[in-house]
Amino acid sequence: ARARTGEILWTFRADLRRQLEGLETAGLIQVMHGVMPKTLRAQLTEAGKSAYLSDEYTPPNDLDRKTRALEAIAEYAEARDFVIGMESVASTARRALGNPEQPGV
């Protein structure tokens, strides 16, 4: 499910090492050290993708997702410009979207 949302790495508790290694032995995932103590990270291999994702699957366009998030931030912050600092949040989001002067994105 996480792969379908565009995530490529997942963090797991280190006590799941045996289960993760089983999937790695089967060639479905690649396991690596986690960023936080007592964690591991894993990602699907090509075989894992073939086994668990349909042929029609296309990963989400991450740029589209980030653009929608920035638009939502700009709109939310603009509506709350009475709160100190929110105009700068809206302005930053608009600049990231390429419309520095356009309120109400």
C-alpha angles and dihedrals in degrees: 000000000000091000089055090058092053100260112140102182128043130192121226134180112263091237087073091063094112093054092045092049089052090056090044091052088052087055094242100114141019116226125208138166116287125239094236124055116274094017137111129200126216138186133188117261121219088264090051091050091049091050098046108026123067121238089248092058118117119180116243116264102254092203091058091050092050092046091052090048092051091047090052092048092050092048094046094046093045091055089053099046089131088073111085111254098015093104089060090051091051091045092051091050091048091050090050088052091049097248103102095164100038112097120195095036 
